[in-house]
């Protein structure tokens, strides 16, 4: 036996374990179980079809309506308007930079205004907020300059103060155009936020929903000067139709879902957003404005 064969093998040096790569917010959403996704009823979706763009491409905007008890007077009016096909051949007639894209009847407040359907409700200003003693499904820990706290209720950002809760203005929020108080609007004239969230409008205008698909078709429209009203109607963007999704043939109804804001997956997603550990980030903020916590939406698989 040679000397070499009798030498003991050198001890194995333990290699340090690499820390697990933190999951990104996107990774968490992708891994969400099917049970954490909530189907949006077709009766709670408005499908707006704009005229094709300059390249001939179709443009569709899908609006999710707020659930009860929020803003139900205006939403009831909007469903009547949609069933009456009142918005057909209307237009996006106002696009103001860092503010809103507004649509409805471009002849509103003129002798040529389109008559409204009978039976629309006159909704009082008190309906801008609702009295409640229940906290929303998800409570945001970040401080808010407009309310005691904020949260998310069934997919929608909300704020809470003095036992009242109300939906907030964030990017892609849809609200009801109105004249000066005490007018509250009918729901015939609508706008979508296309800029910095105008939270100062909270409790001053009815919020009725949010664009969950196709906001780029509104946010990319040419801006008009001043208050955003086009001075030439030829610059308006025509609306071909606005329909409740439930009114469409079944094979044309969009099947959309949102990530349940009552789920642990959603809490993990929010934690990943407010405590960024991606390689790009140096500093984790530790909190987020309510409008910086978008609720994930997907097409049903």
MARLUMMI-186425 format. One record per residue (C-alpha): residue number from 1; residue in one letter; x, y, z. Coordinates in Angstrom, 2 decimals, padded with zeros to 5 digits, always signed. Example, Ala and Ser with C-alpha at 12.3 -4.5 7.8 and 13.67 -1.06 7.14 Angstrom:
# MARLUMMI-186425
<pt vextor="1" kolmar="a" c1="+012.30" c2="-004.50" c3="+007.80"/>
<pt vextor="2" kolmar="s" c1="+013.67" c2="-001.06" c3="+007.14"/>
***
This chain:
# MARLUMMI-186425
<pt vextor="1" kolmar="x" c1="+000.00" c2="+000.00" c3="+000.00"/>
<pt vextor="2" kolmar="x" c1="+001.44" c2="+003.32" c3="-000.97"/>
<pt vextor="3" kolmar="x" c1="+001.70" c2="+006.27" c3="+001.37"/>
<pt vextor="4" kolmar="x" c1="-000.54" c2="+008.28" c3="-000.88"/>
<pt vextor="5" kolmar="x" c1="-003.38" c2="+005.79" c3="-000.56"/>
<pt vextor="6" kolmar="x" c1="-003.34" c2="+005.98" c3="+003.22"/>
<pt vextor="7" kolmar="x" c1="-003.68" c2="+009.77" c3="+003.48"/>
<pt vextor="8" kolmar="x" c1="-007.01" c2="+011.03" c3="+004.81"/>
<pt vextor="9" kolmar="x" c1="-009.22" c2="+012.98" c3="+002.41"/>
<pt vextor="10" kolmar="x" c1="-009.29" c2="+016.71" c3="+003.14"/>
<pt vextor="11" kolmar="x" c1="-012.40" c2="+017.89" c3="+005.02"/>
<pt vextor="12" kolmar="x" c1="-015.20" c2="+019.36" c3="+002.94"/>
<pt vextor="13" kolmar="x" c1="-015.67" c2="+023.08" c3="+003.49"/>
<pt vextor="14" kolmar="x" c1="-019.33" c2="+024.00" c3="+003.80"/>
<pt vextor="15" kolmar="x" c1="-020.38" c2="+026.52" c3="+001.20"/>
<pt vextor="16" kolmar="x" c1="-022.45" c2="+029.44" c3="+002.50"/>
<pt vextor="17" kolmar="x" c1="-026.05" c2="+029.23" c3="+001.39"/>
<pt vextor="18" kolmar="x" c1="-027.17" c2="+031.94" c3="-000.95"/>
<pt vextor="19" kolmar="x" c1="-030.16" c2="+033.87" c3="+000.41"/>
<pt vextor="20" kolmar="x" c1="-033.38" c2="+033.17" c3="-001.42"/>
<pt vextor="21" kolmar="x" c1="-034.13" c2="+035.74" c3="-004.08"/>
<pt vextor="22" kolmar="x" c1="-036.99" c2="+037.92" c3="-002.82"/>
<pt vextor="23" kolmar="x" c1="-040.18" c2="+037.55" c3="-004.79"/>
<pt vextor="24" kolmar="x" c1="-041.25" c2="+040.60" c3="-006.74"/>
<pt vextor="25" kolmar="x" c1="-044.82" c2="+041.90" c3="-006.68"/>
<pt vextor="26" kolmar="x" c1="-045.24" c2="+040.47" c3="-010.17"/>
<pt vextor="27" kolmar="x" c1="-043.98" c2="+037.04" c3="-009.05"/>
<pt vextor="28" kolmar="x" c1="-046.49" c2="+037.01" c3="-006.21"/>
<pt vextor="29" kolmar="x" c1="-049.39" c2="+037.88" c3="-008.51"/>
<pt vextor="30" kolmar="x" c1="-048.37" c2="+035.21" c3="-011.02"/>
<pt vextor="31" kolmar="x" c1="-048.31" c2="+032.59" c3="-008.27"/>
<pt vextor="32" kolmar="x" c1="-051.72" c2="+033.54" c3="-006.85"/>
<pt vextor="33" kolmar="x" c1="-054.07" c2="+030.55" c3="-006.61"/>
<pt vextor="34" kolmar="x" c1="-057.23" c2="+030.59" c3="-008.71"/>
<pt vextor="35" kolmar="x" c1="-059.27" c2="+030.97" c3="-005.52"/>
<pt vextor="36" kolmar="x" c1="-057.73" c2="+034.42" c3="-004.92"/>
<pt vextor="37" kolmar="x" c1="-059.14" c2="+035.85" c3="-008.14"/>
<pt vextor="38" kolmar="x" c1="-062.63" c2="+037.39" c3="-008.14"/>
<pt vextor="39" kolmar="x" c1="-064.71" c2="+037.37" c3="-011.32"/>
<pt vextor="40" kolmar="x" c1="-066.18" c2="+040.75" c3="-012.31"/>
<pt vextor="41" kolmar="x" c1="-069.83" c2="+040.37" c3="-013.28"/>
<pt vextor="42" kolmar="x" c1="-070.62" c2="+041.48" c3="-016.87"/>
<pt vextor="43" kolmar="x" c1="-073.38" c2="+043.68" c3="-015.43"/>
<pt vextor="44" kolmar="x" c1="-070.65" c2="+045.66" c3="-013.63"/>
<pt vextor="45" kolmar="x" c1="-068.65" c2="+046.40" c3="-016.77"/>
<pt vextor="46" kolmar="x" c1="-069.15" c2="+049.17" c3="-019.33"/>
<pt vextor="47" kolmar="x" c1="-067.52" c2="+048.54" c3="-022.70"/>
<pt vextor="48" kolmar="x" c1="-066.77" c2="+051.72" c3="-024.65"/>
<pt vextor="49" kolmar="x" c1="-065.81" c2="+051.34" c3="-028.30"/>
<pt vextor="50" kolmar="x" c1="-064.09" c2="+054.36" c3="-029.79"/>
<pt vextor="51" kolmar="x" c1="-063.58" c2="+054.96" c3="-033.49"/>
<pt vextor="52" kolmar="x" c1="-060.41" c2="+053.24" c3="-034.82"/>
<pt vextor="53" kolmar="x" c1="-057.16" c2="+055.16" c3="-034.44"/>
<pt vextor="54" kolmar="x" c1="-055.24" c2="+056.73" c3="-037.32"/>
<pt vextor="55" kolmar="x" c1="-053.66" c2="+053.34" c3="-038.05"/>
<pt vextor="56" kolmar="x" c1="-057.08" c2="+051.71" c3="-038.28"/>
<pt vextor="57" kolmar="x" c1="-056.63" c2="+049.81" c3="-035.01"/>
<pt vextor="58" kolmar="x" c1="-059.67" c2="+049.14" c3="-032.82"/>
<pt vextor="59" kolmar="x" c1="-059.91" c2="+051.00" c3="-029.51"/>
<pt vextor="60" kolmar="x" c1="-061.88" c2="+049.57" c3="-026.61"/>
<pt vextor="61" kolmar="x" c1="-062.07" c2="+050.93" c3="-023.05"/>
<pt vextor="62" kolmar="x" c1="-063.50" c2="+048.77" c3="-020.25"/>
<pt vextor="63" kolmar="x" c1="-064.82" c2="+050.42" c3="-017.08"/>
<pt vextor="64" kolmar="x" c1="-065.51" c2="+048.49" c3="-013.89"/>
<pt vextor="65" kolmar="x" c1="-068.36" c2="+050.03" c3="-011.91"/>
<pt vextor="66" kolmar="x" c1="-068.20" c2="+050.48" c3="-008.14"/>
<pt vextor="67" kolmar="x" c1="-069.97" c2="+047.87" c3="-006.01"/>
<pt vextor="68" kolmar="x" c1="-072.83" c2="+048.76" c3="-003.64"/>
<pt vextor="69" kolmar="x" c1="-073.28" c2="+050.81" c3="-001.57"/>
<pt vextor="70" kolmar="x" c1="-070.99" c2="+053.32" c3="-003.30"/>
<pt vextor="71" kolmar="x" c1="-072.45" c2="+055.82" c3="-005.81"/>
<pt vextor="72" kolmar="x" c1="-075.40" c2="+053.61" c3="-006.68"/>
<pt vextor="73" kolmar="x" c1="-077.71" c2="+056.47" c3="-007.71"/>
<pt vextor="74" kolmar="x" c1="-075.36" c2="+057.56" c3="-010.48"/>
<pt vextor="75" kolmar="x" c1="-074.48" c2="+054.00" c3="-011.45"/>
<pt vextor="76" kolmar="x" c1="-078.18" c2="+053.18" c3="-011.78"/>
<pt vextor="77" kolmar="x" c1="-078.51" c2="+056.14" c3="-014.14"/>
<pt vextor="78" kolmar="x" c1="-075.48" c2="+054.99" c3="-016.14"/>
<pt vextor="79" kolmar="x" c1="-076.94" c2="+051.53" c3="-016.61"/>
<pt vextor="80" kolmar="x" c1="-080.17" c2="+053.10" c3="-017.91"/>
<pt vextor="81" kolmar="x" c1="-078.15" c2="+055.27" c3="-020.30"/>
<pt vextor="82" kolmar="x" c1="-076.20" c2="+052.26" c3="-021.53"/>
<pt vextor="83" kolmar="x" c1="-079.34" c2="+050.16" c3="-022.06"/>
<pt vextor="84" kolmar="x" c1="-080.88" c2="+053.08" c3="-023.99"/>
<pt vextor="85" kolmar="x" c1="-077.70" c2="+053.26" c3="-026.14"/>
<pt vextor="86" kolmar="x" c1="-077.65" c2="+056.94" c3="-025.24"/>
<pt vextor="87" kolmar="x" c1="-073.87" c2="+057.31" c3="-025.59"/>
<pt vextor="88" kolmar="x" c1="-073.78" c2="+055.95" c3="-029.14"/>
<pt vextor="89" kolmar="x" c1="-072.28" c2="+058.54" c3="-031.51"/>
<pt vextor="90" kolmar="x" c1="-071.11" c2="+060.65" c3="-028.56"/>
<pt vextor="91" kolmar="x" c1="-067.50" c2="+061.75" c3="-028.21"/>
<pt vextor="92" kolmar="x" c1="-064.45" c2="+062.30" c3="-026.06"/>
<pt vextor="93" kolmar="x" c1="-064.61" c2="+066.08" c3="-026.24"/>
<pt vextor="94" kolmar="x" c1="-062.21" c2="+067.21" c3="-023.53"/>
<pt vextor="95" kolmar="x" c1="-058.62" c2="+066.10" c3="-022.94"/>
<pt vextor="96" kolmar="x" c1="-056.65" c2="+068.21" c3="-020.47"/>
<pt vextor="97" kolmar="x" c1="-053.02" c2="+067.39" c3="-019.77"/>
<pt vextor="98" kolmar="x" c1="-052.37" c2="+065.84" c3="-016.34"/>
<pt vextor="99" kolmar="x" c1="-056.09" c2="+066.00" c3="-015.57"/>
<pt vextor="100" kolmar="x" c1="-058.91" c2="+064.17" c3="-017.35"/>
<pt vextor="101" kolmar="x" c1="-060.35" c2="+062.83" c3="-020.57"/>
<pt vextor="102" kolmar="x" c1="-064.07" c2="+063.67" c3="-020.56"/>
<pt vextor="103" kolmar="x" c1="-066.75" c2="+062.07" c3="-022.71"/>
<pt vextor="104" kolmar="x" c1="-070.47" c2="+062.05" c3="-023.36"/>
<pt vextor="105" kolmar="x" c1="-072.58" c2="+064.46" c3="-025.42"/>
<pt vextor="106" kolmar="x" c1="-070.35" c2="+067.15" c3="-027.00"/>
<pt vextor="107" kolmar="x" c1="-073.45" c2="+069.35" c3="-027.37"/>
<pt vextor="108" kolmar="x" c1="-074.25" c2="+069.27" c3="-023.65"/>
<pt vextor="109" kolmar="x" c1="-075.52" c2="+072.64" c3="-022.35"/>
<pt vextor="110" kolmar="x" c1="-076.54" c2="+073.76" c3="-025.86"/>
<pt vextor="111" kolmar="x" c1="-079.91" c2="+073.76" c3="-027.66"/>
<pt vextor="112" kolmar="x" c1="-078.61" c2="+070.75" c3="-029.63"/>
<pt vextor="113" kolmar="x" c1="-078.11" c2="+068.65" c3="-026.49"/>
<pt vextor="114" kolmar="x" c1="-079.27" c2="+065.04" c3="-026.74"/>
<pt vextor="115" kolmar="x" c1="-082.39" c2="+064.42" c3="-024.60"/>
<pt vextor="116" kolmar="x" c1="-081.78" c2="+062.24" c3="-021.58"/>
<pt vextor="117" kolmar="x" c1="-083.89" c2="+059.12" c3="-020.97"/>
<pt vextor="118" kolmar="x" c1="-086.85" c2="+059.52" c3="-018.63"/>
<pt vextor="119" kolmar="x" c1="-086.58" c2="+058.38" c3="-015.05"/>
<pt vextor="120" kolmar="x" c1="-082.99" c2="+059.29" c3="-014.21"/>
<pt vextor="121" kolmar="x" c1="-082.44" c2="+059.83" c3="-010.49"/>
<pt vextor="122" kolmar="x" c1="-081.39" c2="+063.15" c3="-009.00"/>
<pt vextor="123" kolmar="x" c1="-078.69" c2="+062.08" c3="-006.56"/>
<pt vextor="124" kolmar="x" c1="-077.93" c2="+064.26" c3="-003.50"/>
<pt vextor="125" kolmar="x" c1="-074.44" c2="+065.43" c3="-002.56"/>
<pt vextor="126" kolmar="x" c1="-074.67" c2="+063.34" c3="+000.61"/>
<pt vextor="127" kolmar="x" c1="-074.11" c2="+060.26" c3="-001.57"/>
<pt vextor="128" kolmar="x" c1="-070.50" c2="+061.26" c3="-002.29"/>
<pt vextor="129" kolmar="x" c1="-069.65" c2="+059.38" c3="+000.92"/>
<pt vextor="130" kolmar="x" c1="-071.38" c2="+056.77" c3="+003.04"/>
<pt vextor="131" kolmar="x" c1="-071.61" c2="+056.33" c3="+006.78"/>
<pt vextor="132" kolmar="x" c1="-070.02" c2="+053.13" c3="+007.99"/>
<pt vextor="133" kolmar="x" c1="-068.48" c2="+051.57" c3="+011.05"/>
<pt vextor="134" kolmar="x" c1="-066.76" c2="+048.80" c3="+009.11"/>
<pt vextor="135" kolmar="x" c1="-063.15" c2="+049.03" c3="+007.96"/>
<pt vextor="136" kolmar="x" c1="-062.35" c2="+048.18" c3="+004.33"/>
<pt vextor="137" kolmar="x" c1="-060.99" c2="+044.75" c3="+003.34"/>
<pt vextor="138" kolmar="x" c1="-057.43" c2="+046.07" c3="+003.19"/>
<pt vextor="139" kolmar="x" c1="-056.09" c2="+048.97" c3="+005.30"/>
<pt vextor="140" kolmar="x" c1="-053.09" c2="+050.89" c3="+003.99"/>
<pt vextor="141" kolmar="x" c1="-050.51" c2="+051.71" c3="+006.69"/>
<pt vextor="142" kolmar="x" c1="-049.18" c2="+054.71" c3="+004.78"/>
<pt vextor="143" kolmar="x" c1="-050.10" c2="+058.21" c3="+005.97"/>
<pt vextor="144" kolmar="x" c1="-052.61" c2="+060.14" c3="+003.88"/>
<pt vextor="145" kolmar="x" c1="-053.00" c2="+063.95" c3="+003.69"/>
<pt vextor="146" kolmar="x" c1="-056.68" c2="+063.75" c3="+002.73"/>
<pt vextor="147" kolmar="x" c1="-058.12" c2="+061.29" c3="+005.27"/>
<pt vextor="148" kolmar="x" c1="-057.50" c2="+059.52" c3="+008.57"/>
<pt vextor="149" kolmar="x" c1="-056.60" c2="+056.39" c3="+006.65"/>
<pt vextor="150" kolmar="x" c1="-057.03" c2="+054.72" c3="+003.29"/>
<pt vextor="151" kolmar="x" c1="-057.67" c2="+051.20" c3="+002.15"/>
<pt vextor="152" kolmar="x" c1="-059.08" c2="+049.05" c3="-000.59"/>
<pt vextor="153" kolmar="x" c1="-062.60" c2="+047.65" c3="-000.63"/>
<pt vextor="154" kolmar="x" c1="-063.50" c2="+044.94" c3="-003.15"/>
<pt vextor="155" kolmar="x" c1="-060.84" c2="+046.14" c3="-005.55"/>
<pt vextor="156" kolmar="x" c1="-061.36" c2="+049.91" c3="-005.22"/>
<pt vextor="157" kolmar="x" c1="-059.25" c2="+052.47" c3="-003.33"/>
<pt vextor="158" kolmar="x" c1="-061.20" c2="+054.19" c3="-000.56"/>
<pt vextor="159" kolmar="x" c1="-060.58" c2="+056.72" c3="+002.20"/>
<pt vextor="160" kolmar="x" c1="-062.08" c2="+056.88" c3="+005.68"/>
<pt vextor="161" kolmar="x" c1="-062.65" c2="+059.71" c3="+008.16"/>
<pt vextor="162" kolmar="x" c1="-065.10" c2="+060.38" c3="+011.01"/>
<pt vextor="163" kolmar="x" c1="-067.10" c2="+057.17" c3="+010.39"/>
<pt vextor="164" kolmar="x" c1="-067.52" c2="+057.97" c3="+006.68"/>
<pt vextor="165" kolmar="x" c1="-065.94" c2="+056.14" c3="+003.76"/>
<pt vextor="166" kolmar="x" c1="-065.66" c2="+057.25" c3="+000.14"/>
<pt vextor="167" kolmar="x" c1="-064.01" c2="+056.15" c3="-003.12"/>
<pt vextor="168" kolmar="x" c1="-060.86" c2="+058.05" c3="-004.04"/>
<pt vextor="169" kolmar="x" c1="-059.55" c2="+059.64" c3="-007.23"/>
<pt vextor="170" kolmar="x" c1="-056.57" c2="+057.70" c3="-008.58"/>
<pt vextor="171" kolmar="x" c1="-055.18" c2="+057.25" c3="-012.08"/>
<pt vextor="172" kolmar="x" c1="-057.89" c2="+055.80" c3="-014.38"/>
<pt vextor="173" kolmar="x" c1="-060.69" c2="+056.61" c3="-011.90"/>
<pt vextor="174" kolmar="x" c1="-063.99" c2="+057.40" c3="-013.63"/>
<pt vextor="175" kolmar="x" c1="-066.16" c2="+060.19" c3="-012.22"/>
<pt vextor="176" kolmar="x" c1="-069.32" c2="+062.11" c3="-013.06"/>
<pt vextor="177" kolmar="x" c1="-069.08" c2="+065.54" c3="-014.68"/>
<pt vextor="178" kolmar="x" c1="-071.24" c2="+068.21" c3="-013.08"/>
<pt vextor="179" kolmar="x" c1="-071.87" c2="+071.94" c3="-012.88"/>
<pt vextor="180" kolmar="x" c1="-071.48" c2="+073.97" c3="-009.69"/>
<pt vextor="181" kolmar="x" c1="-073.11" c2="+072.75" c3="-006.47"/>
<pt vextor="182" kolmar="x" c1="-075.85" c2="+071.74" c3="-005.82"/>
<pt vextor="183" kolmar="x" c1="-075.75" c2="+070.00" c3="-009.21"/>
<pt vextor="184" kolmar="x" c1="-074.32" c2="+066.48" c3="-008.88"/>
<pt vextor="185" kolmar="x" c1="-074.52" c2="+065.31" c3="-012.49"/>
<pt vextor="186" kolmar="x" c1="-076.59" c2="+062.47" c3="-013.88"/>
<pt vextor="187" kolmar="x" c1="-073.83" c2="+060.12" c3="-015.00"/>
<pt vextor="188" kolmar="x" c1="-074.29" c2="+061.07" c3="-018.66"/>
<pt vextor="189" kolmar="x" c1="-071.06" c2="+063.09" c3="-018.73"/>
<pt vextor="190" kolmar="x" c1="-068.09" c2="+061.11" c3="-017.47"/>
<pt vextor="191" kolmar="x" c1="-064.36" c2="+061.61" c3="-017.15"/>
<pt vextor="192" kolmar="x" c1="-061.34" c2="+059.37" c3="-016.63"/>
<pt vextor="193" kolmar="x" c1="-058.30" c2="+060.62" c3="-014.70"/>
<pt vextor="194" kolmar="x" c1="-055.21" c2="+060.64" c3="-016.94"/>
<pt vextor="195" kolmar="x" c1="-052.70" c2="+062.38" c3="-014.68"/>
<pt vextor="196" kolmar="x" c1="-051.57" c2="+062.87" c3="-011.11"/>
<pt vextor="197" kolmar="x" c1="-054.40" c2="+061.65" c3="-008.84"/>
<pt vextor="198" kolmar="x" c1="-056.59" c2="+064.71" c3="-008.11"/>
<pt vextor="199" kolmar="x" c1="-057.46" c2="+063.68" c3="-004.57"/>
<pt vextor="200" kolmar="x" c1="-058.83" c2="+067.16" c3="-003.83"/>
<pt vextor="201" kolmar="x" c1="-061.88" c2="+066.09" c3="-005.86"/>
<pt vextor="202" kolmar="x" c1="-062.73" c2="+063.36" c3="-003.33"/>
<pt vextor="203" kolmar="x" c1="-066.18" c2="+063.95" c3="-001.79"/>
<pt vextor="204" kolmar="x" c1="-066.74" c2="+066.80" c3="-004.26"/>
<pt vextor="205" kolmar="x" c1="-067.63" c2="+064.71" c3="-007.32"/>
<pt vextor="206" kolmar="x" c1="-069.16" c2="+061.25" c3="-007.67"/>
<pt vextor="207" kolmar="x" c1="-066.67" c2="+058.47" c3="-008.34"/>
<pt vextor="208" kolmar="x" c1="-068.40" c2="+055.64" c3="-010.20"/>
<pt vextor="209" kolmar="x" c1="-065.67" c2="+053.25" c3="-011.33"/>
<pt vextor="210" kolmar="x" c1="-062.28" c2="+052.85" c3="-012.93"/>
<pt vextor="211" kolmar="x" c1="-060.85" c2="+051.97" c3="-016.31"/>
<pt vextor="212" kolmar="x" c1="-059.40" c2="+048.47" c3="-015.98"/>
<pt vextor="213" kolmar="x" c1="-058.48" c2="+047.95" c3="-019.62"/>
<pt vextor="214" kolmar="x" c1="-057.72" c2="+050.40" c3="-022.43"/>
<pt vextor="215" kolmar="x" c1="-056.82" c2="+053.56" c3="-020.47"/>
<pt vextor="216" kolmar="x" c1="-054.05" c2="+054.12" c3="-023.04"/>
<pt vextor="217" kolmar="x" c1="-056.73" c2="+054.92" c3="-025.62"/>
<pt vextor="218" kolmar="x" c1="-057.73" c2="+057.93" c3="-023.51"/>
<pt vextor="219" kolmar="x" c1="-054.39" c2="+058.97" c3="-022.01"/>
<pt vextor="220" kolmar="x" c1="-052.70" c2="+059.12" c3="-025.43"/>
<pt vextor="221" kolmar="x" c1="-055.26" c2="+061.45" c3="-027.06"/>
<pt vextor="222" kolmar="x" c1="-054.03" c2="+064.88" c3="-028.20"/>
<pt vextor="223" kolmar="x" c1="-054.32" c2="+067.53" c3="-025.50"/>
<pt vextor="224" kolmar="x" c1="-056.49" c2="+070.58" c3="-026.03"/>
<pt vextor="225" kolmar="x" c1="-055.40" c2="+074.00" c3="-024.71"/>
<pt vextor="226" kolmar="x" c1="-056.73" c2="+075.68" c3="-021.58"/>
<pt vextor="227" kolmar="x" c1="-059.41" c2="+073.64" c3="-019.85"/>
<pt vextor="228" kolmar="x" c1="-059.01" c2="+070.83" c3="-022.36"/>
<pt vextor="229" kolmar="x" c1="-062.14" c2="+071.46" c3="-024.44"/>
<pt vextor="230" kolmar="x" c1="-061.49" c2="+071.11" c3="-028.17"/>
<pt vextor="231" kolmar="x" c1="-062.45" c2="+074.28" c3="-030.02"/>
<pt vextor="232" kolmar="x" c1="-063.03" c2="+072.26" c3="-033.19"/>
<pt vextor="233" kolmar="x" c1="-065.45" c2="+069.32" c3="-033.00"/>
<pt vextor="234" kolmar="x" c1="-063.49" c2="+067.63" c3="-035.76"/>
<pt vextor="235" kolmar="x" c1="-060.81" c2="+067.00" c3="-033.11"/>
<pt vextor="236" kolmar="x" c1="-063.22" c2="+065.08" c3="-030.86"/>
<pt vextor="237" kolmar="x" c1="-062.76" c2="+061.32" c3="-030.68"/>
<pt vextor="238" kolmar="x" c1="-066.04" c2="+059.66" c3="-031.71"/>
<pt vextor="239" kolmar="x" c1="-067.65" c2="+057.07" c3="-029.47"/>
<pt vextor="240" kolmar="x" c1="-069.22" c2="+054.30" c3="-031.52"/>
<pt vextor="241" kolmar="x" c1="-070.97" c2="+052.55" c3="-028.63"/>
<pt vextor="242" kolmar="x" c1="-071.03" c2="+052.11" c3="-024.87"/>
<pt vextor="243" kolmar="x" c1="-072.63" c2="+048.88" c3="-023.69"/>
<pt vextor="244" kolmar="x" c1="-073.05" c2="+046.98" c3="-020.49"/>
<pt vextor="245" kolmar="x" c1="-070.99" c2="+043.84" c3="-021.01"/>
<pt vextor="246" kolmar="x" c1="-074.04" c2="+041.81" c3="-019.99"/>
<pt vextor="247" kolmar="x" c1="-075.84" c2="+043.18" c3="-023.06"/>
<pt vextor="248" kolmar="x" c1="-073.21" c2="+041.82" c3="-025.46"/>
<pt vextor="249" kolmar="x" c1="-073.35" c2="+038.34" c3="-027.01"/>
<pt vextor="250" kolmar="x" c1="-071.83" c2="+035.89" c3="-024.54"/>
<pt vextor="251" kolmar="x" c1="-068.78" c2="+035.20" c3="-026.70"/>
<pt vextor="252" kolmar="x" c1="-068.01" c2="+038.94" c3="-026.79"/>
<pt vextor="253" kolmar="x" c1="-068.35" c2="+039.56" c3="-023.06"/>
<pt vextor="254" kolmar="x" c1="-064.96" c2="+040.33" c3="-021.46"/>
<pt vextor="255" kolmar="x" c1="-064.16" c2="+037.84" c3="-018.70"/>
<pt vextor="256" kolmar="x" c1="-062.10" c2="+039.83" c3="-016.25"/>
<pt vextor="257" kolmar="x" c1="-060.97" c2="+039.16" c3="-012.69"/>
<pt vextor="258" kolmar="x" c1="-059.33" c2="+041.17" c3="-009.92"/>
<pt vextor="259" kolmar="x" c1="-057.03" c2="+039.90" c3="-007.20"/>
<pt vextor="260" kolmar="x" c1="-059.07" c2="+039.64" c3="-004.01"/>
<pt vextor="261" kolmar="x" c1="-058.11" c2="+042.50" c3="-001.73"/>
<pt vextor="262" kolmar="x" c1="-059.13" c2="+040.35" c3="+001.24"/>
<pt vextor="263" kolmar="x" c1="-056.56" c2="+037.66" c3="+000.36"/>
<pt vextor="264" kolmar="x" c1="-053.14" c2="+036.95" c3="+001.87"/>
<pt vextor="265" kolmar="x" c1="-051.74" c2="+037.05" c3="-001.64"/>
<pt vextor="266" kolmar="x" c1="-052.83" c2="+040.66" c3="-001.94"/>
<pt vextor="267" kolmar="x" c1="-051.17" c2="+041.52" c3="+001.37"/>
<pt vextor="268" kolmar="x" c1="-047.96" c2="+039.87" c3="+000.21"/>
<pt vextor="269" kolmar="x" c1="-048.20" c2="+041.78" c3="-003.07"/>
<pt vextor="270" kolmar="x" c1="-048.58" c2="+045.10" c3="-001.22"/>
<pt vextor="271" kolmar="x" c1="-045.65" c2="+044.26" c3="+001.07"/>
<pt vextor="272" kolmar="x" c1="-043.47" c2="+043.59" c3="-001.96"/>
<pt vextor="273" kolmar="x" c1="-044.51" c2="+046.91" c3="-003.52"/>
<pt vextor="274" kolmar="x" c1="-043.85" c2="+049.03" c3="-000.44"/>
<pt vextor="275" kolmar="x" c1="-040.64" c2="+047.20" c3="+000.56"/>
<pt vextor="276" kolmar="x" c1="-038.90" c2="+046.85" c3="-002.79"/>
<pt vextor="277" kolmar="x" c1="-036.08" c2="+044.33" c3="-002.66"/>
<pt vextor="278" kolmar="x" c1="-035.51" c2="+044.10" c3="-006.42"/>
<pt vextor="279" kolmar="x" c1="-031.85" c2="+044.44" c3="-007.43"/>
<pt vextor="280" kolmar="x" c1="-032.55" c2="+047.89" c3="-008.89"/>
<pt vextor="281" kolmar="x" c1="-033.74" c2="+049.41" c3="-005.60"/>
<pt vextor="282" kolmar="x" c1="-031.34" c2="+050.83" c3="-003.02"/>
<pt vextor="283" kolmar="x" c1="-033.89" c2="+052.13" c3="-000.51"/>
<pt vextor="284" kolmar="x" c1="-037.23" c2="+050.57" c3="+000.44"/>
<pt vextor="285" kolmar="x" c1="-039.86" c2="+053.23" c3="+001.10"/>
<pt vextor="286" kolmar="x" c1="-041.78" c2="+051.13" c3="+003.63"/>
<pt vextor="287" kolmar="x" c1="-045.15" c2="+052.62" c3="+002.69"/>
<pt vextor="288" kolmar="x" c1="-047.13" c2="+053.68" c3="-000.36"/>
<pt vextor="289" kolmar="x" c1="-049.79" c2="+056.17" c3="-001.32"/>
<pt vextor="290" kolmar="x" c1="-053.11" c2="+054.42" c3="-001.84"/>
<pt vextor="291" kolmar="x" c1="-053.02" c2="+055.33" c3="-005.54"/>
<pt vextor="292" kolmar="x" c1="-049.66" c2="+053.57" c3="-005.84"/>
<pt vextor="293" kolmar="x" c1="-051.18" c2="+050.21" c3="-004.91"/>
<pt vextor="294" kolmar="x" c1="-052.97" c2="+049.21" c3="-008.13"/>
<pt vextor="295" kolmar="x" c1="-055.20" c2="+046.18" c3="-007.79"/>
<pt vextor="296" kolmar="x" c1="-054.10" c2="+043.51" c3="-010.29"/>
<pt vextor="297" kolmar="x" c1="-056.55" c2="+042.70" c3="-013.09"/>
<pt vextor="298" kolmar="x" c1="-056.38" c2="+039.79" c3="-015.49"/>
<pt vextor="299" kolmar="x" c1="-058.37" c2="+038.10" c3="-018.22"/>
<pt vextor="300" kolmar="x" c1="-059.87" c2="+034.89" c3="-016.88"/>
<pt vextor="301" kolmar="x" c1="-057.78" c2="+031.88" c3="-017.97"/>
***
